[in-house]
């Protein structure tokens, strides 16, 4: 996980430095919600990813449950698989 964060940051910085990107955020497990005290409500896994990308000026498409059949129109695709539950 520690090595994944810098890679994601570099990808976002590289895409953001060039132009606004078309990004697909695939939120596979839409029922996986947790309480975020900063928001004051329950949010899903995609909330902060989508919010950060939108705030940086990217065009975000949120896909739920199924990954779009054709992802060729996206510059970047995030696949969020949810949290591990026992």
Number of C-alpha atoms within 10 A of each C-alpha: 5 6 7 8 10 11 11 12 11 11 13 17 12 11 16 15 10 8 10 16 19 17 21 22 21 22 23 18 17 17 12 16 16 12 11 11 8 6 8 8 10 12 16 17 20 23 14 11 14 19 12 12 19 15 10 13 13 19 16 20 15 15 17 15 12 10 16 11 6 7 12 9 9 14 12 17 16 16 14 16 15 16 12 6 5 3
